[in-house]
Structure formats: structure tokens, C-alpha cells
Amino acid sequence: MQLLTFRIVGHPAIPNSQWIQVDSGINVFRNPQADHSRALLQMLQTINPPYDIQAMDPFRDLPRSIAGPDYTRRIIPSKKTAAIAVFAASSELVQGLATIDPLYYATDRVEFGRRRDYSRWSNFVELAGSTRWSEIEPAIAGLLSRVGKDGDSVAGRLRDLIAGLRGADRIRGNIEGELKSRLMALRPFLPEKALPGLEACIHAVERAQHFREARQLAGEHLPCFFFVNAVTTGLIPNQADSPLAAAACLSPLGFLAEALDNGHTGTTAIAHSLERINLSLQAGYHQLALHCRLAEGLITLESGKGPYARPLPELTPVRRIEALLAAATAIHEDIRGNLPLWLIDVSEMQLEAEEQAQLLQFLYRHGTRWQCLVIPDGRFLSLCTEKAAETGKGGVPPVTLID
């Protein structure tokens, strides 16, 4: 799925952001205040982070109340959304959703939100998650009028159940299962011509269950949000000053190693997965000459062959960044079947001009497949601005500047 737009709510640096539109390929923030862009991406990462969000508790230091001119209102974490992101549904997701309910063929966009209590919600834009009673009340009344005398007791139980329902009531929760059960009990007492109407009512009642299944499937298609910054690449020590910043400093390789270890049963399955990953690295990133291993729950990377092979920490800064991006992408794609979304903070990497040009060229080369959001420093922004002016030709990945 491709990220289309997002906004964050409640961060001290940006209490309520506007909706931020993003594109495929490389998206570069033009905001001169890197700390504001960093806050945006750290909050955005919580939509689908590569860490246990309850354990990391990234919202721990966020304000617990909202102050206005004449009031102070306490924030209820279970009712306060901190980050919202809207994605374009992939064709693979739509096909999977349609097997749950043909209604989801109309799926265009999927919206995800993370609340302050760390629960995550999702919606299918313009598609309801359940049926209102008013939508099926006339049809059910019609069915009841056609029940034969031998079905009076069954019809009576259904009438008792629906007696308290009002037009705006949603058919979900406890009423959902009971209503479906009592509708199905009508089947033997209805004429043949009424059965299609019965099936339509049952299908409408099942909409909430279908929504739960669809939401689960959409979550499985959601990409992980990986942060790459000066800490995750080992360029500077971790000096995070908040739980949110500390969470953004976790290397994606640790998360992927655990996923690789837990996602396969037995060493043979892991070996086959690593073989696929290394073939993918050779095919897609041959210039890096990367080789990936999993040992004692840790992923190790080497660049080069034979006596010239060098582990990740010994590579030059820009090669280290490129290797991390390439390896994590290949592993994520093998494990989850899709590509991660990259959040890249160049502003604190202290790369030389030549290294920045090399990194941008690497991102540009893979921009047709990747989607990444970048926090630049002044020099990297100048490079991106020049590159953005070159885009627009057929097959060239975009560089989009975000204000």
C-alpha cells in the first residue's frame, strides 16, 4: 500500500498538523526546522512501528491535557488519536478483501489511526463498517409477514429481539450474532421466493463481521515504518531525550531478525528464507555485494566477497546507510510480502557533500519501488531541489518537496 496523506495530533512541537500529502518515490521536507519534521515522522512511525509499542511507550511524555483560553481539558487516551495515515489500497489487498465481501471491491483508500492508549483503528474510506437497523428493517418486516403459521413461535422470537431497535442503531456486537441466528431460523418457514431476501438480510447483518476480517487483512498489508538516522546507522551514539525519539533510534534489523526467527519453524525454513533474501540482494543491489546471515537471533551483514568482505560497522557511512536500506527492504519483502516505508533523517548524519550526492543517487535509483520521507539538512535539500526539477520524464521516480 502507498501512503497518500497523514497528520499528527498532540505533539508539543506541532500540536495539530495539517494534512500532509506525499507521493511515491522520494518525499523531502522543505521545512527549515528539522525538529518539527522529526516530530512528524516519529509520530507517523507509531502507525505501524518495528517495536512493541506498549513496551516502548512512545507517547509517555506527551501532554496529558489540552489548554485553551478559558479551560483545561484532560486527554482520555482511549479517545484521542495521535497519528492518522491514509493509504491507497493495493490491487492485492482489494482482491483479498473482495473474497471476504464483494462490497470491498469498491475499496480505494484505507485509513489507519493510532490512539494515545496505543490501540489502532482502521476504516475503509466511504465504506461503512456495519449496517444500520433502518437499512434492513423494511426487508425483515417483509420476511416476517411471509412466515407460515407453523413458524409463529420462531417469528415471535425474532420480533421480541428487534422490538427495542431504533433506526440509527448499528447491527454489531451482541445483537449481531443473535439477529443472524434468528433470521436463519426463519428459513424453513419461508416460501422459496422469499429466500433471496432472507440471504440479503443475513449478509447485511454479517457486515460488521466482514469489516473485522477486512480490517485484520488490511493490517497485514500495512508496511512497517522504518527509521534510518545517525543512530540506527551507528554514526553517533544514542542520546534520545524522549521515549518517542528513543523508539525512532531502534535499528530495523533487530525487529526483522526477531520476525525472521519467529516466522519460520526450523532451521531449514530460515535457511531457505535467507537464501531468497541473499538472491534478492544480489539481483537488486549487486553494487553493494551484500550477504545476510542470522546467528543467535541477530542479523549480520557483510559487503564484499571472500577476504574483502567487511561487516556493516566497518563500511563507510554512506555505504552503511545503503546496506541497511537494501537489507531491511529485502528481508521485509520476504517476510511480509511488501515493501517497508522509509523515514530517513539525513539532517544529523553529518555526511560530506560527495556522500550526500551518492546517497541521493542511491535513493533515486530505487525510487520506483520505494516510498520514503526524508528530513534533509540544507545541502541535501539543495541537491533534492535540483533533482526535483529533473523529474517528470517517463519512468523516472519522483522527488517531491513537502512544505
Secondary structure per residue as TSV (DSSP state, phi and psi in degrees):
chain	resnum	aa	ss	phi	psi
A	1	M	-	360.0	146.2
A	2	Q	E	-105.7	131.1
A	3	L	E	-68.0	132.2
A	4	L	E	-106.3	-44.0
A	5	T	E	-159.8	155.9
A	6	F	E	-155.1	164.0
A	7	R	E	-151.8	156.5
A	8	I	E	-122.1	156.4
A	9	V	B	-137.1	128.6
A	10	G	S	96.2	4.9
A	11	H	-	-82.3	136.9
A	12	P	S	-56.2	-35.7
A	13	A	S	-70.4	-35.0
A	14	I	S	-140.0	85.6
A	15	P	S	-55.3	-42.8
A	16	N	B	-144.5	100.6
A	17	S	-	-76.9	159.8
A	18	Q	-	-74.0	168.3
A	19	W	-	-68.2	127.8
A	20	I	E	-106.6	118.3
A	21	Q	E	-85.2	135.5
A	22	V	-	-127.5	163.5
A	23	D	-	-121.9	177.6
A	24	S	S	-70.9	168.4
A	25	G	E	73.7	-139.0
A	26	I	E	-97.9	123.9
A	27	N	E	-116.9	122.6
A	28	V	E	-119.0	126.0
A	29	F	E	-72.9	133.2
A	30	R	-	-98.4	-1.7
A	31	N	-	-64.5	123.2
A	32	P	S	-67.6	-15.9
A	33	Q	-	-92.4	94.2
A	34	A	H	-61.9	-30.8
A	35	D	H	-65.9	-30.4
A	36	H	H	-69.7	-45.0
A	37	S	H	-63.4	-36.7
A	38	R	H	-65.5	-41.0
A	39	A	H	-61.5	-41.8
A	40	L	H	-57.7	-48.8
A	41	L	H	-74.0	-34.5
A	42	Q	H	-63.8	-40.3
A	43	M	H	-70.7	-41.2
A	44	L	H	-59.3	-38.4
A	45	Q	H	-58.3	-27.0
A	46	T	T	-68.3	-12.0
A	47	I	T	-59.9	-44.0
A	48	N	S	-151.7	76.0
A	49	P	-	-84.4	159.8
A	50	P	S	-89.9	44.9
A	51	Y	S	-155.7	164.0
A	52	D	-	-74.1	106.2
A	53	I	H	-67.6	-31.7
A	54	Q	H	-67.2	-42.0
A	55	A	H	-69.9	-41.4
A	56	M	H	-72.9	-30.3
A	57	D	-	51.1	54.4
A	58	P	T	-65.8	-20.6
A	59	F	T	-90.9	7.6
A	60	R	T	-56.5	-37.6
A	61	D	T	-94.9	3.5
A	62	L	S	-72.0	153.7
A	63	P	-	-55.6	143.1
A	64	R	S	-100.2	3.6
A	65	S	E	-149.0	162.4
A	66	I	E	-115.8	126.0
A	67	A	E	-107.3	132.6
A	68	G	-	-118.9	-174.7
A	69	P	S	-57.0	-39.8
A	70	D	S	-127.9	20.1
A	71	Y	-	-156.0	161.0
A	72	T	E	-134.2	123.5
A	73	R	E	-117.9	128.1
A	74	R	E	-71.1	139.0
A	75	I	-	-83.4	129.0
A	76	I	-	-95.4	107.2
A	77	P	G	-53.7	-37.4
A	78	S	G	-72.0	-11.6
A	79	K	G	-115.9	1.8
A	80	K	-	-113.0	116.5
A	81	T	E	-85.5	134.1
A	82	A	E	-101.8	-28.0
A	83	A	E	-147.3	139.0
A	84	I	E	-131.8	136.0
A	85	A	E	-138.3	137.6
A	86	V	E	-114.3	129.7
A	87	F	E	-117.5	149.7
A	88	A	E	-79.3	129.0
A	89	A	-	-70.9	131.3
A	90	S	-	-74.8	159.0
A	91	S	H	-62.3	-35.2
A	92	E	H	-64.3	-40.6
A	93	L	H	-65.8	-44.7
A	94	V	H	-60.6	-41.3
A	95	Q	H	-62.1	-42.7
A	96	G	H	-65.7	-40.7
A	97	L	H	-64.1	-37.8
A	98	A	H	-66.3	-23.7
A	99	T	H	-73.3	-22.6
A	100	I	H	-78.6	-45.4
A	101	D	-	-160.1	126.0
A	102	P	G	-55.7	-21.3
A	103	L	G	-53.1	-33.2
A	104	Y	G	-79.6	0.2
A	105	Y	G	-59.3	-26.1
A	106	A	G	-81.5	0.1
A	107	T	-	-63.1	125.5
A	108	D	-	-117.4	-46.4
A	109	R	E	-131.4	148.8
A	110	V	E	-125.0	132.9
A	111	E	E	-111.5	131.8
A	112	F	E	-122.4	143.6
A	113	G	E	-138.3	148.2
A	114	R	E	-115.7	122.1
A	115	R	E	-84.9	166.9
A	116	R	T	-67.6	-21.2
A	117	D	T	-88.4	7.7
A	118	Y	S	77.7	2.0
A	119	S	-	-70.8	150.0
A	120	R	E	-118.8	133.7
A	121	W	E	-112.6	161.3
A	122	S	E	-148.8	151.4
A	123	N	E	-141.1	151.4
A	124	F	E	-100.2	112.0
A	125	V	T	-56.3	126.7
A	126	E	T	71.8	11.5
A	127	L	B	-121.3	125.5
A	128	A	-	-73.2	146.7
A	129	G	S	-88.8	-4.8
A	130	S	S	-161.3	169.3
A	131	T	E	-97.2	138.5
A	132	R	E	-81.4	149.1
A	133	W	H	-58.4	-36.3
A	134	S	H	-62.6	-23.9
A	135	E	H	-72.9	-27.2
A	136	I	H	-119.0	-7.1
A	137	E	H	-56.8	-47.7
A	138	P	H	-61.8	-39.9
A	139	A	H	-66.4	-40.3
A	140	I	H	-68.8	-37.5
A	141	A	H	-61.2	-39.0
A	142	G	H	-64.3	-40.2
A	143	L	H	-63.7	-44.2
A	144	L	H	-61.7	-33.9
A	145	S	H	-70.1	-14.5
A	146	R	T	-106.1	3.4
A	147	V	-	-74.0	131.9
A	148	G	-	-68.3	166.4
A	149	K	G	-60.7	-30.9
A	150	D	G	-71.1	-8.3
A	151	G	G	-108.0	16.0
A	152	D	H	-58.1	-42.1
A	153	S	H	-67.1	-38.7
A	154	V	H	-65.9	-45.0
A	155	A	H	-62.9	-36.3
A	156	G	H	-63.5	-41.1
A	157	R	H	-63.6	-36.8
A	158	L	H	-67.9	-42.0
A	159	R	H	-62.0	-39.9
A	160	D	H	-61.2	-39.8
A	161	L	H	-66.5	-41.6
A	162	I	H	-91.2	-1.9
A	163	A	T	-59.6	-35.2
A	164	G	T	-91.7	0.2
A	165	L	-	-76.3	143.9
A	166	R	-	-115.5	160.5
A	167	G	T	-54.4	-38.0
A	168	A	T	-84.0	-7.0
A	169	D	-	-62.9	138.6
A	170	R	E	-89.0	138.0
A	171	I	E	-87.7	90.3
A	172	R	-	-159.7	166.7
A	173	G	T	74.7	-142.6
A	174	N	H	-60.8	-39.5
A	175	I	H	-65.7	-28.7
A	176	E	H	-59.0	-54.0
A	177	G	H	-67.3	-40.6
A	178	E	H	-63.8	-44.0
A	179	L	H	-65.5	-41.6
A	180	K	H	-62.0	-44.9
A	181	S	H	-60.9	-43.3
A	182	R	H	-76.4	-27.6
A	183	L	H	-67.8	-43.2
A	184	M	H	-63.2	-31.2
A	185	A	T	-68.5	-17.4
A	186	L	T	-75.4	-21.1
A	187	R	G	-49.5	-49.1
A	188	P	G	-65.0	-14.9
A	189	F	G	-108.4	9.4
A	190	L	S	-108.4	147.5
A	191	P	-	-68.4	157.9
A	192	E	G	-54.4	-40.3
A	193	K	G	-67.2	-18.9
A	194	A	G	-87.6	-12.4
A	195	L	H	-64.5	-39.2
A	196	P	H	-58.6	-37.9
A	197	G	H	-65.2	-38.0
A	198	L	H	-62.4	-45.8
A	199	E	H	-61.5	-38.5
A	200	A	H	-64.2	-39.2
A	201	C	H	-66.9	-43.9
A	202	I	H	-61.4	-42.1
A	203	H	H	-61.9	-40.4
A	204	A	H	-64.5	-38.6
A	205	V	H	-65.6	-32.7
A	206	E	T	-77.0	-3.6
A	207	R	H	-58.0	-38.4
A	208	A	H	-65.1	-41.4
A	209	Q	H	-65.1	-42.1
A	210	H	H	-61.8	-37.1
A	211	F	H	-64.3	-41.5
A	212	R	H	-62.5	-42.7
A	213	E	H	-65.9	-40.5
A	214	A	H	-66.1	-39.4
A	215	R	H	-64.8	-39.5
A	216	Q	H	-62.2	-44.7
A	217	L	H	-65.4	-42.1
A	218	A	H	-61.6	-38.8
A	219	G	H	-62.7	-33.3
A	220	E	H	-70.8	-24.4
A	221	H	H	-89.7	-7.7
A	222	L	S	-70.8	129.9
A	223	P	-	-71.8	151.8
A	224	C	-	-73.0	147.5
A	225	F	E	-101.5	108.6
A	226	F	E	-103.3	129.7
A	227	F	E	-95.1	134.0
A	228	V	E	-123.9	118.9
A	229	N	-	-143.9	-171.4
A	230	A	T	-64.6	-25.2
A	231	V	T	-81.4	-48.0
A	232	T	T	-63.3	-24.2
A	233	T	T	-96.6	3.8
A	234	G	T	74.7	20.8
A	235	L	S	-83.4	-29.1
A	236	I	S	-139.8	156.9
A	237	P	-	-70.9	159.9
A	238	N	-	-77.6	114.8
A	239	Q	-	-125.3	38.0
A	240	A	-	-58.7	136.6
A	241	D	-	-105.3	9.4
A	242	S	S	-157.1	158.3
A	243	P	H	-59.2	-35.1
A	244	L	H	-65.8	-43.8
A	245	A	H	-68.3	-38.5
A	246	A	H	-62.5	-39.2
A	247	A	H	-63.5	-36.6
A	248	A	H	-72.8	-11.1
A	249	C	T	-95.8	6.3
A	250	L	S	-82.9	130.0
A	251	S	-	-67.6	136.1
A	252	P	H	-63.1	-21.1
A	253	L	H	-67.1	-32.6
A	254	G	H	-64.6	-44.9
A	255	F	H	-62.4	-43.8
A	256	L	H	-69.1	-33.7
A	257	A	H	-62.9	-43.4
A	258	E	H	-64.8	-41.8
A	259	A	H	-65.1	-38.5
A	260	L	H	-67.4	-40.9
A	261	D	H	-68.5	-42.3
A	262	N	H	-83.7	-20.0
A	263	G	T	-84.4	-4.3
A	264	H	S	-131.9	145.7
A	265	T	S	-103.3	113.9
A	266	G	S	95.8	153.5
A	267	T	H	-68.5	-28.1
A	268	T	H	-64.9	-44.6
A	269	A	H	-63.5	-40.6
A	270	I	H	-64.5	-42.0
A	271	A	H	-61.1	-41.3
A	272	H	H	-65.0	-39.5
A	273	S	H	-64.3	-44.5
A	274	L	H	-63.2	-36.2
A	275	E	H	-63.1	-43.7
A	276	R	H	-63.3	-41.8
A	277	I	H	-62.6	-45.3
A	278	N	H	-67.2	-34.9
A	279	L	H	-65.3	-38.9
A	280	S	H	-64.8	-40.1
A	281	L	H	-64.6	-40.2
A	282	Q	H	-66.0	-39.5
A	283	A	H	-75.6	-41.0
A	284	G	H	-94.4	-21.4
A	285	Y	-	-139.2	47.7
A	286	H	G	-61.1	-28.4
A	287	Q	G	-67.3	-20.7
A	288	L	G	-86.6	-18.7
A	289	A	-	49.3	53.4
A	290	L	E	-89.2	146.9
A	291	H	E	-136.6	132.5
A	292	C	E	-111.7	137.5
A	293	R	E	-132.4	156.7
A	294	L	E	-123.5	117.8
A	295	A	E	-139.2	125.9
A	296	E	T	53.2	41.5
A	297	G	T	77.5	7.9
A	298	L	E	-120.3	140.3
A	299	I	E	-90.5	127.2
A	300	T	E	-114.3	141.5
A	301	L	E	-120.5	140.1
A	302	E	E	-129.4	145.4
A	303	S	E	-118.3	128.5
A	304	G	S	105.6	172.8
A	305	K	S	-123.7	150.3
A	306	G	G	56.2	-134.5
A	307	P	G	-67.3	-12.1
A	308	Y	G	-94.2	-0.8
A	309	A	-	-67.6	135.6
A	310	R	E	-129.3	135.6
A	311	P	E	-69.8	163.0
A	312	L	G	-52.5	-46.5
A	313	P	G	-63.7	-19.2
A	314	E	G	-91.8	-3.4
A	315	L	S	-77.4	159.4
A	316	T	-	-62.7	156.3
A	317	P	H	-51.3	-48.7
A	318	V	H	-69.5	-35.8
A	319	R	H	-65.5	-35.9
A	320	R	H	-63.6	-43.4
A	321	I	H	-63.3	-46.9
A	322	E	H	-61.8	-42.1
A	323	A	H	-64.0	-41.1
A	324	L	H	-64.0	-44.6
A	325	L	H	-61.5	-46.8
A	326	A	H	-66.1	-47.8
A	327	A	H	-66.6	-46.0
A	328	A	H	-64.1	-35.5
A	329	T	H	-64.2	-47.1
A	330	A	H	-64.4	-41.2
A	331	I	H	-68.8	-45.4
A	332	H	H	-58.7	-42.9
A	333	E	H	-65.5	-37.0
A	334	D	H	-71.3	-40.3
A	335	I	H	-76.4	-44.5
A	336	R	H	-108.0	-12.1
A	337	G	S	80.6	7.5
A	338	N	S	-143.7	-179.5
A	339	L	-	-99.0	146.3
A	340	P	-	-72.6	166.3
A	341	L	E	-104.2	126.8
A	342	W	E	-97.2	132.3
A	343	L	E	-115.5	108.9
A	344	I	E	-118.0	119.3
A	345	D	E	-104.8	98.6
A	346	V	-	-83.9	-17.6
A	347	S	T	-61.6	-27.0
A	348	E	T	-110.2	9.1
A	349	M	S	-79.5	-18.4
A	350	Q	-	54.4	45.1
A	351	L	-	-81.1	147.4
A	352	E	-	-70.4	163.8
A	353	A	H	-57.1	-43.2
A	354	E	H	-66.1	-37.3
A	355	E	H	-67.6	-39.3
A	356	Q	H	-63.5	-41.7
A	357	A	H	-63.0	-38.5
A	358	Q	H	-66.6	-42.4
A	359	L	H	-64.5	-43.7
A	360	L	H	-62.7	-39.5
A	361	Q	H	-64.1	-37.7
A	362	F	H	-64.4	-47.0
A	363	L	H	-62.5	-41.0
A	364	Y	H	-64.8	-37.8
A	365	R	H	-63.9	-35.3
A	366	H	T	-103.4	8.9
A	367	G	T	-67.2	-18.2
A	368	T	T	-69.5	-22.9
A	369	R	T	-106.8	-38.7
A	370	W	-	-85.7	154.4
A	371	Q	E	-121.6	124.6
A	372	C	E	-140.2	148.6
A	373	L	E	-115.3	127.7
A	374	V	E	-121.5	133.5
A	375	I	E	-100.2	112.6
A	376	P	-	-95.3	166.6
A	377	D	-	-94.1	-177.7
A	378	G	H	-60.0	-42.5
A	379	R	H	-69.4	-41.2
A	380	F	H	-67.3	-35.1
A	381	L	H	-62.7	-39.7
A	382	S	H	-61.9	-42.2
A	383	L	H	-61.9	-43.0
A	384	C	H	-67.6	-35.8
A	385	T	H	-64.0	-41.5
A	386	E	H	-63.7	-42.3
A	387	K	H	-67.2	-36.9
A	388	A	H	-61.4	-33.3
A	389	A	H	-69.5	-19.5
A	390	E	H	-88.0	-13.0
A	391	T	-	-76.9	170.4
A	392	G	-	112.6	-12.7
A	393	K	S	-80.2	155.1
A	394	G	T	-58.2	129.3
A	395	G	T	80.4	-0.4
A	396	V	-	-91.1	126.5
A	397	P	-	-65.5	143.9
A	398	P	-	-79.3	150.4
A	399	V	E	-115.9	113.3
A	400	T	E	-107.2	129.9
A	401	L	E	-95.3	129.2
A	402	I	E	-108.8	124.9
A	403	D	-	-84.0	360.0
